[in-house]
């Protein structure tokens, strides 16, 4: 269930993963990804997601990146939130995002 207007979606692949122990059972997982954005702003998407917390418990996440739109525009984005385990899959319970529209370079 979306909280606002859905602008699009993306399908991508994780290109690298780094895992660092933070002590006390906490871990920091950094994922870099790339893929294709579809919807109102089609193009190529690139980004990094950082997840911090303990496996099986709620975790904090941050994501930042850019969409290189088919129109030539560059759209930077960032977001953060909390992921809470729900059954066998994680579900984002709360989060915020902000989008900064870059200059059209076409």
Buried (B, 14 or more C-beta within 10 A) or exposed (E): EEEEEEEEEBEBEEEEEEEEEEEEEBBBBBBBBBBEBEEEBBBBBBBBBBBBBEEEEEBEBBBBBBBBBEEEBBBBBBBBBEBEEEEEEBEEEEEEEEEEEEEEEE
